[in-house]
Amino acid sequence: MRQLSACRPARWRPALAPALALAAALVAGCSSSPPQPAAPPVAAPAPVEPGFETPRAPNVVPPDVVAHVRKMGRVSETSIASVYQARQQIDVPGVVEFAHLAYGSDPRQFVNVFAPRVLPATPVPVVVFMHGGGFIGGAVHTPGSFQYDHIGKFFARNGYVVVNVEYRLAPLHRWPEAGQDLAAAVAWTRRNAASYGGDPSKIFLMGHSAGATHVAHYTFDRRIQVNGGDDGVIGSILLSPHVSMEELKRFSVYYGPDFRPDMAPLNHVNERRMPVFLGVAQWDPQDFQVDVARLYTALCQRDNRCPAIKTAQQHSHLSSILHINTADDSYGSDLLTFMRDVLSTPPGQNGG
């Protein structure tokens, strides 16, 4: 496939050319917009609703993180976790964890739930999260580490119930079993969310890397969706996923030696519409950036309008997920704003 410079115009059909050029620019960390006149001074922002994000100063990625990322380059390396260990907020007042709740019979089929310590008077939305690990590794919790408890703590302290999903891994478990595990976790969430203060009719799915691929599988492929898609899921957050046949066929450890087109989430985008948030890191390996652009383009073409998309500037594949719940706000406020927008917009008018 011929590659285009992200900062040069590409030839798309006229109605979508501006949006698709923007997709390429976003994943490359540059801008395709012309200079704009300076905005006039604005008044101080109005108070935000309780349970949602608190306005912050302009974001600054820590200098040692920037130096580490630039030194390592476009690789999916794990040593960046040690850089974040001291920055993570381990104890979050008002948030309680319920660990190792089984949703299936396999030892890896369990969830960890993060919820408000005091049940809210009105049920709150739910985030169902799947970690990455290249289809063969990763864990919902690592003793002595903040991973991936930090995702639960971040959203719980912002007014959500969070279901962190552990799932079965390749090579023992191949496609579509991880997607089926997510389906089982969604079904568990539907049955149990209210016990933790959650609203089972307002579920957001979220995944990173291979976890985002599994979330994309469930989001678009109607064959594995709970109750034919009548499952309470109202939005999907996909951070650095692989979604295309071109990229996924390399992962025979999960997809097997004979990859079929129907295994790629990108080939199912017409089966379900819902609001989608796409994220990618400036220093992600290029294959992740290209697949995010492919999915962005497909959704733009499908709907004649485009989904939310964000490039985490100065971040790598892993730092883009590990920085969440620290003072670095590269993703956090954008994710919360996306979710607040979905919750406040009538169905059918929110880009889904």
The 8 nearest C-alpha neighbors of each residue, nearest first, counted from 0:
[[1, 2, 3, 245, 289, 246, 286, 293],
 [2, 0, 3, 4, 9, 289, 5, 10],
 [3, 1, 0, 4, 5, 289, 9, 23],
 [4, 2, 5, 1, 9, 7, 6, 23],
 [3, 5, 7, 6, 2, 23, 8, 9],
 [4, 6, 23, 24, 7, 27, 3, 20],
 [5, 7, 4, 24, 31, 8, 29, 23],
 [6, 8, 4, 5, 9, 3, 20, 31],
 [9, 7, 20, 6, 10, 5, 4, 16],
 [10, 8, 11, 7, 20, 3, 16, 19],
 [11, 9, 12, 8, 16, 13, 20, 19],
 [12, 10, 16, 9, 13, 15, 19, 14],
 [11, 13, 15, 14, 16, 10, 19, 300],
 [14, 12, 16, 15, 11, 17, 10, 18],
 [15, 13, 12, 16, 17, 303, 11, 18],
 [14, 16, 18, 13, 17, 12, 19, 11],
 [15, 17, 11, 13, 19, 18, 12, 14],
 [18, 16, 20, 19, 15, 21, 14, 13],
 [19, 17, 21, 15, 20, 16, 22, 305],
 [20, 18, 22, 21, 16, 17, 296, 15],
 [19, 21, 17, 23, 22, 18, 16, 8],
 [20, 22, 24, 18, 19, 23, 25, 31],
 [23, 21, 19, 25, 20, 24, 292, 26],
 [24, 22, 5, 20, 21, 25, 26, 292],
 [23, 25, 5, 21, 29, 27, 22, 30],
 [26, 24, 28, 22, 27, 23, 310, 21],
 [27, 25, 28, 23, 24, 288, 310, 22],
 [26, 28, 24, 25, 29, 5, 23, 281],
 [27, 29, 25, 26, 281, 24, 310, 312],
 [28, 30, 24, 27, 25, 6, 31, 5],
 [31, 29, 24, 32, 25, 28, 21, 6],
 [30, 32, 21, 24, 6, 33, 29, 20],
 [31, 33, 30, 34, 21, 35, 17, 29],
 [34, 32, 35, 31, 30, 36, 21, 29],
 [35, 33, 32, 36, 37, 31, 30, 38],
 [34, 36, 33, 37, 32, 38, 39, 31],
 [37, 35, 38, 34, 39, 33, 32, 40],
 [36, 38, 35, 39, 40, 34, 41, 33],
 [37, 39, 36, 40, 41, 35, 34, 42],
 [38, 40, 41, 37, 36, 42, 35, 43],
 [41, 39, 38, 42, 37, 43, 44, 36],
 [42, 40, 39, 43, 38, 44, 45, 37],
 [41, 43, 44, 40, 45, 39, 46, 38],
 [42, 44, 45, 41, 46, 40, 54, 47],
 [45, 43, 42, 46, 47, 41, 54, 53],
 [44, 46, 47, 43, 42, 48, 54, 53],
 [47, 45, 44, 48, 53, 49, 54, 43],
 [48, 46, 45, 49, 51, 53, 52, 54],
 [47, 49, 51, 50, 46, 52, 53, 45],
 [50, 48, 51, 47, 158, 52, 157, 46],
 [51, 49, 158, 157, 48, 52, 156, 159],
 [52, 50, 157, 49, 48, 158, 53, 335],
 [51, 53, 332, 335, 54, 157, 50, 47],
 [52, 54, 55, 51, 47, 332, 46, 157],
 [55, 53, 52, 56, 47, 332, 44, 46],
 [56, 54, 53, 57, 58, 328, 332, 52],
 [55, 57, 58, 54, 59, 328, 53, 326],
 [58, 56, 55, 59, 328, 54, 327, 329],
 [57, 59, 328, 56, 327, 60, 329, 55],
 [60, 58, 61, 327, 57, 328, 329, 62],
 [59, 61, 327, 62, 58, 65, 64, 313],
 [62, 60, 64, 63, 59, 65, 327, 66],
 [63, 61, 65, 64, 66, 60, 59, 67],
 [64, 62, 66, 65, 61, 67, 82, 68],
 [65, 63, 67, 61, 62, 66, 68, 60],
 [64, 66, 62, 68, 63, 67, 313, 69],
 [65, 67, 63, 69, 64, 68, 70, 62],
 [68, 66, 64, 70, 65, 69, 63, 71],
 [69, 67, 65, 71, 70, 66, 315, 72],
 [70, 68, 72, 66, 71, 67, 65, 282],
 [69, 71, 67, 68, 72, 66, 65, 73],
 [70, 72, 68, 69, 67, 74, 73, 76],
 [73, 71, 69, 70, 74, 68, 282, 315],
 [74, 72, 284, 282, 283, 71, 315, 75],
 [73, 75, 76, 72, 284, 71, 283, 316],
 [74, 76, 316, 317, 77, 73, 284, 315],
 [77, 75, 74, 78, 79, 317, 71, 316],
 [76, 78, 79, 80, 75, 317, 81, 318],
 [77, 79, 80, 81, 76, 82, 67, 317],
 [78, 80, 82, 77, 81, 318, 83, 76],
 [81, 79, 78, 83, 82, 77, 84, 321],
 [80, 82, 84, 83, 79, 78, 85, 77],
 [81, 83, 79, 80, 84, 64, 85, 78],
 [82, 84, 86, 80, 81, 85, 87, 322],
 [83, 85, 81, 86, 87, 82, 80, 145],
 [86, 84, 83, 87, 82, 81, 88, 89],
 [87, 85, 83, 84, 325, 88, 82, 326],
 [88, 86, 325, 85, 84, 89, 83, 324],
 [87, 89, 90, 86, 91, 325, 324, 149],
 [88, 90, 87, 91, 145, 149, 152, 148],
 [91, 89, 88, 92, 94, 152, 87, 93],
 [90, 92, 94, 89, 93, 88, 152, 156],
 [93, 91, 94, 90, 156, 95, 116, 115],
 [92, 94, 116, 115, 91, 95, 156, 117],
 [95, 93, 115, 116, 92, 114, 91, 155],
 [94, 96, 116, 114, 113, 115, 93, 97],
 [97, 95, 113, 112, 98, 114, 94, 111],
 [96, 98, 112, 111, 113, 95, 99, 100],
 [99, 97, 111, 100, 96, 112, 110, 109],
 [98, 100, 111, 109, 110, 101, 97, 112],
 [99, 101, 109, 110, 98, 111, 102, 97],
 [102, 100, 109, 103, 108, 99, 110, 104],
 [101, 103, 109, 108, 187, 184, 183, 100],
 [104, 102, 108, 101, 105, 109, 183, 106],
 [103, 105, 106, 108, 102, 101, 107, 109],
 [104, 106, 108, 107, 103, 167, 109, 101],
 [107, 105, 108, 104, 109, 103, 101, 167],
 [108, 106, 166, 105, 167, 165, 109, 103],
 [109, 107, 103, 105, 166, 106, 102, 165],
 [108, 110, 101, 100, 102, 99, 165, 107],
 [111, 109, 164, 100, 163, 99, 165, 162],
 [110, 112, 98, 163, 99, 97, 162, 100],
 [111, 113, 162, 97, 161, 96, 163, 110],
 [114, 112, 96, 161, 151, 95, 160, 155],
 [113, 115, 160, 95, 155, 94, 195, 116],
 [114, 116, 94, 117, 93, 118, 95, 155],
 [117, 115, 93, 94, 95, 114, 118, 92],
 [118, 116, 115, 119, 93, 114, 94, 196],
 [117, 119, 196, 115, 116, 120, 195, 122],
 [120, 118, 121, 196, 122, 117, 115, 123],
 [119, 121, 118, 122, 196, 123, 117, 197],
 [120, 122, 119, 123, 196, 118, 198, 197],
 [123, 121, 197, 198, 196, 119, 120, 124],
 [122, 124, 197, 198, 159, 196, 121, 125],
 [125, 123, 201, 198, 159, 197, 202, 160],
 [124, 126, 160, 202, 159, 161, 197, 203],
 [127, 125, 161, 203, 204, 202, 162, 128],
 [126, 128, 162, 204, 161, 163, 205, 203],
 [127, 129, 205, 163, 206, 164, 204, 162],
 [130, 128, 206, 210, 164, 163, 205, 131],
 [131, 129, 210, 207, 206, 139, 128, 137],
 [132, 130, 210, 209, 208, 207, 137, 133],
 [131, 133, 137, 136, 134, 135, 209, 130],
 [132, 134, 135, 209, 131, 136, 208, 137],
 [135, 133, 132, 209, 169, 168, 136, 253],
 [136, 134, 169, 168, 133, 132, 170, 137],
 [137, 135, 132, 134, 133, 168, 138, 131],
 [136, 138, 132, 131, 130, 139, 135, 133],
 [139, 137, 140, 141, 165, 136, 130, 147],
 [138, 140, 147, 165, 130, 163, 164, 141],
 [141, 139, 138, 147, 146, 148, 142, 145],
 [140, 142, 144, 146, 143, 138, 139, 145],
 [143, 141, 144, 140, 145, 146, 138, 139],
 [142, 144, 141, 145, 146, 140, 84, 89],
 [145, 143, 141, 146, 142, 84, 140, 147],
 [144, 146, 148, 149, 147, 84, 87, 89],
 [147, 145, 148, 144, 140, 141, 149, 139],
 [146, 148, 149, 139, 140, 150, 145, 130],
 [147, 149, 146, 151, 150, 145, 152, 140],
 [148, 150, 152, 147, 151, 145, 153, 324],
 [151, 149, 153, 148, 152, 147, 154, 323],
 [150, 152, 148, 161, 149, 113, 153, 154],
 [151, 153, 149, 155, 150, 154, 156, 148],
 [154, 152, 324, 150, 156, 151, 155, 149],
 [153, 155, 157, 159, 156, 151, 152, 150],
 [156, 154, 159, 152, 157, 158, 160, 114],
 [155, 157, 154, 158, 153, 152, 94, 159],
 [158, 156, 154, 50, 155, 51, 159, 52],
 [157, 159, 50, 155, 156, 51, 154, 123],
 [160, 158, 155, 124, 154, 125, 123, 157],
 [159, 161, 114, 125, 155, 197, 113, 126],
 [162, 160, 126, 113, 151, 112, 125, 127],
 [161, 163, 112, 127, 111, 126, 110, 164],
 [164, 162, 128, 111, 110, 127, 112, 161],
 [165, 163, 110, 129, 128, 162, 166, 109],
 [164, 166, 139, 109, 107, 108, 110, 138],
 [167, 165, 108, 107, 180, 177, 164, 168],
 [166, 168, 107, 177, 172, 108, 169, 165],
 [169, 167, 135, 172, 134, 170, 171, 166],
 [170, 168, 172, 171, 135, 253, 173, 134],
 [169, 171, 172, 252, 253, 173, 168, 135],
 [172, 170, 169, 168, 173, 167, 253, 135],
 [171, 173, 169, 168, 170, 176, 167, 174],
 [172, 174, 253, 169, 176, 254, 175, 170],
 [175, 173, 176, 254, 253, 177, 172, 178],
 [174, 176, 178, 177, 173, 179, 254, 262],
 [175, 177, 179, 174, 178, 173, 180, 172],
 [178, 176, 180, 179, 175, 167, 166, 181],
 [179, 177, 181, 213, 180, 176, 175, 217],
 [178, 180, 176, 182, 177, 181, 175, 183],
 [181, 179, 177, 183, 178, 182, 166, 176],
 [180, 182, 184, 178, 179, 183, 185, 177],
 [181, 183, 179, 185, 180, 184, 225, 224],
 [182, 184, 180, 186, 181, 185, 187, 179],
 [183, 185, 187, 181, 186, 182, 102, 188],
 [186, 184, 188, 182, 187, 183, 181, 189],
 [185, 187, 183, 189, 184, 188, 182, 190],
 [188, 186, 184, 190, 185, 189, 102, 191],
 [189, 187, 185, 192, 191, 190, 186, 184],
 [188, 190, 199, 186, 187, 191, 192, 185],
 [191, 189, 187, 188, 192, 186, 199, 193],
 [190, 192, 188, 193, 194, 189, 187, 195],
 [193, 191, 197, 188, 194, 195, 199, 189],
 [192, 194, 197, 196, 195, 191, 198, 199],
 [195, 193, 192, 191, 196, 197, 118, 190],
 [196, 194, 193, 192, 197, 114, 118, 160],
 [197, 195, 193, 122, 118, 194, 119, 123],
 [198, 196, 192, 193, 123, 122, 160, 195],
 [197, 199, 122, 124, 123, 200, 201, 193],
 [200, 198, 189, 201, 192, 231, 197, 202],
 [199, 201, 231, 198, 202, 232, 230, 189],
 [202, 200, 124, 199, 231, 198, 233, 232],
 [201, 203, 232, 125, 231, 233, 126, 124],
 [204, 202, 126, 234, 235, 232, 233, 125],
 [203, 205, 235, 127, 126, 236, 128, 234],
 [206, 204, 236, 128, 235, 237, 127, 129],
 [211, 205, 207, 210, 129, 128, 237, 214],
 [206, 208, 211, 238, 210, 131, 130, 239],
 [207, 209, 240, 131, 239, 211, 210, 238],
 [210, 208, 131, 212, 211, 133, 134, 132],
 [209, 211, 131, 206, 129, 130, 207, 213],
 [206, 210, 212, 207, 214, 240, 237, 208],
 [211, 213, 209, 240, 215, 210, 214, 241],
 [212, 214, 216, 210, 178, 211, 215, 217],
 [215, 213, 211, 217, 216, 212, 206, 218],
 [214, 216, 218, 212, 213, 217, 264, 211],
 [217, 215, 213, 264, 214, 220, 218, 219],
 [216, 218, 214, 215, 220, 219, 178, 224],
 [219, 217, 215, 216, 214, 220, 235, 271],
 [218, 220, 268, 267, 271, 217, 216, 270],
 [221, 219, 267, 222, 217, 216, 218, 223],
 [220, 222, 224, 223, 219, 270, 227, 228],
 [223, 221, 220, 224, 227, 217, 225, 219],
 [224, 222, 221, 179, 217, 220, 225, 182],
 [225, 223, 228, 221, 227, 222, 217, 182],
 [224, 226, 227, 230, 228, 182, 223, 186],
 [225, 227, 229, 228, 230, 224, 186, 223],
 [228, 226, 224, 225, 229, 221, 222, 230],
 [227, 229, 224, 230, 226, 225, 221, 232],
 [230, 228, 226, 227, 231, 225, 232, 224],
 [229, 231, 228, 232, 225, 226, 200, 189],
 [230, 232, 200, 201, 202, 199, 229, 233],
 [233, 231, 202, 230, 203, 234, 201, 200],
 [234, 232, 202, 203, 201, 231, 273, 274],
 [235, 233, 203, 274, 273, 275, 232, 204],
 [234, 236, 204, 275, 203, 205, 276, 237],
 [237, 235, 205, 276, 275, 204, 277, 238],
 [236, 238, 211, 277, 206, 205, 276, 240],
 [237, 239, 278, 207, 240, 279, 277, 211],
 [238, 240, 279, 208, 287, 278, 207, 237],
 [241, 239, 208, 211, 212, 238, 242, 237],
 [240, 242, 212, 290, 287, 243, 246, 247],
 [241, 243, 264, 265, 263, 212, 240, 290],
 [244, 242, 245, 263, 265, 246, 247, 241],
 [243, 245, 247, 263, 246, 248, 260, 242],
 [244, 246, 243, 247, 248, 249, 242, 263],
 [247, 245, 244, 243, 248, 249, 241, 286],
 [248, 246, 244, 249, 250, 245, 243, 241],
 [247, 249, 250, 246, 258, 244, 245, 251],
 [250, 248, 247, 251, 246, 245, 252, 254],
 [251, 249, 252, 248, 247, 253, 254, 255],
 [250, 252, 255, 254, 253, 256, 249, 248],
 [251, 253, 250, 170, 255, 254, 169, 173],
 [254, 252, 173, 251, 169, 255, 174, 250],
 [255, 253, 251, 174, 173, 252, 250, 258],
 [254, 256, 251, 257, 253, 252, 258, 173],
 [257, 255, 251, 258, 254, 252, 248, 250],
 [258, 256, 255, 259, 254, 251, 248, 260],
 [257, 259, 248, 256, 254, 255, 260, 262],
 [258, 260, 261, 262, 257, 263, 244, 248],
 [261, 259, 262, 263, 244, 258, 266, 243],
 [260, 262, 259, 263, 266, 264, 267, 258],
 [263, 261, 260, 259, 264, 258, 244, 254],
 [262, 264, 243, 244, 265, 261, 266, 242],
 [265, 263, 216, 242, 266, 267, 215, 219],
 [266, 264, 242, 263, 243, 267, 268, 294],
 [265, 267, 264, 263, 268, 261, 260, 243],
 [268, 266, 219, 264, 220, 265, 269, 270],
 [267, 269, 219, 270, 265, 266, 271, 264],
 [270, 268, 267, 271, 272, 301, 219, 266],
 [271, 269, 268, 267, 219, 221, 220, 272],
 [272, 270, 219, 269, 268, 273, 218, 221],
 [273, 271, 351, 270, 274, 269, 268, 219],
 [351, 272, 274, 234, 275, 233, 271, 350],
 [275, 273, 351, 234, 350, 235, 349, 306],
 [276, 274, 235, 306, 236, 234, 273, 277],
 [277, 275, 236, 307, 308, 237, 306, 235],
 [278, 276, 308, 237, 238, 307, 236, 309],
 [279, 277, 238, 309, 308, 310, 239, 237],
 [278, 280, 239, 310, 238, 311, 288, 26],
 [281, 279, 311, 283, 282, 310, 314, 315],
 [280, 282, 312, 283, 28, 314, 311, 313],
 [283, 281, 315, 73, 280, 314, 284, 316],
 [284, 282, 316, 280, 315, 73, 281, 285],
 [285, 283, 73, 286, 287, 74, 282, 288],
 [284, 286, 288, 287, 289, 283, 73, 282],
 [287, 285, 289, 288, 284, 290, 246, 241],
 [288, 286, 290, 285, 289, 239, 284, 241],
 [289, 287, 285, 291, 286, 290, 26, 292],
 [288, 290, 292, 286, 287, 291, 285, 293],
 [291, 289, 293, 287, 292, 288, 241, 242],
 [292, 290, 294, 288, 293, 289, 295, 287],
 [291, 293, 295, 289, 290, 294, 22, 296],
 [294, 292, 290, 296, 291, 295, 297, 289],
 [293, 295, 297, 291, 296, 292, 290, 298],
 [294, 296, 292, 298, 293, 297, 291, 299],
 [295, 297, 299, 293, 294, 298, 19, 292],
 [296, 298, 294, 300, 299, 295, 301, 293],
 [299, 297, 301, 295, 300, 296, 302, 294],
 [300, 298, 305, 304, 296, 303, 297, 302],
 [299, 301, 297, 303, 298, 302, 296, 15],
 [302, 300, 298, 299, 303, 297, 269, 304],
 [301, 303, 304, 299, 300, 298, 305, 350],
 [304, 302, 300, 299, 301, 305, 15, 298],
 [305, 303, 299, 302, 306, 350, 300, 298],
 [304, 306, 299, 298, 307, 303, 18, 295],
 [307, 305, 275, 276, 308, 350, 295, 274],
 [306, 308, 276, 277, 275, 305, 309, 337],
 [307, 309, 277, 278, 276, 306, 310, 25],
 [310, 308, 278, 311, 277, 279, 25, 307],
 [309, 311, 279, 280, 312, 278, 26, 25],
 [312, 310, 280, 329, 314, 281, 279, 309],
 [311, 313, 281, 314, 310, 280, 28, 329],
 [314, 312, 281, 65, 311, 282, 315, 60],
 [315, 313, 319, 312, 280, 318, 311, 282],
 [316, 314, 282, 318, 283, 317, 280, 319],
 [315, 317, 283, 75, 319, 318, 280, 282],
 [318, 316, 319, 315, 320, 321, 75, 77],
 [317, 319, 321, 315, 320, 314, 322, 316],
 [318, 320, 317, 314, 316, 315, 321, 322],
 [319, 321, 318, 317, 322, 323, 207, 316],
 [322, 320, 318, 323, 319, 317, 80, 83],
 [323, 321, 320, 318, 325, 319, 327, 324],
 [322, 324, 321, 325, 320, 331, 150, 330],
 [325, 323, 153, 149, 322, 87, 88, 326],
 [326, 324, 327, 87, 323, 322, 86, 88],
 [325, 327, 328, 324, 86, 322, 323, 58],
 [328, 326, 325, 60, 329, 322, 59, 58],
 [327, 329, 331, 330, 58, 326, 332, 323],
 [328, 330, 311, 327, 331, 58, 312, 60],
 [331, 329, 333, 328, 332, 334, 311, 323],
 [332, 330, 328, 334, 333, 323, 329, 335],
 [331, 333, 335, 334, 336, 330, 52, 328],
 [334, 332, 336, 335, 331, 330, 337, 329],
 [333, 335, 337, 331, 332, 336, 330, 338],
 [336, 334, 332, 338, 337, 333, 339, 331],
 [335, 337, 339, 333, 338, 334, 332, 340],
 [338, 336, 334, 340, 335, 339, 333, 341],
 [337, 339, 341, 335, 340, 336, 342, 334],
 [338, 340, 336, 342, 341, 337, 335, 343],
 [341, 339, 337, 343, 338, 342, 336, 344],
 [342, 340, 338, 344, 339, 343, 349, 337],
 [343, 341, 339, 340, 344, 338, 345, 201],
 [342, 344, 340, 341, 339, 345, 338, 349],
 [345, 343, 341, 342, 349, 340, 346, 348],
 [344, 346, 348, 347, 343, 349, 342, 341],
 [347, 345, 348, 349, 344, 351, 341, 350],
 [346, 348, 349, 345, 351, 350, 344, 273],
 [347, 349, 346, 345, 350, 344, 351, 341],
 [350, 348, 351, 344, 347, 341, 346, 274],
 [351, 349, 274, 348, 306, 273, 347, 304],
 [273, 350, 274, 272, 349, 347, 348, 275]]
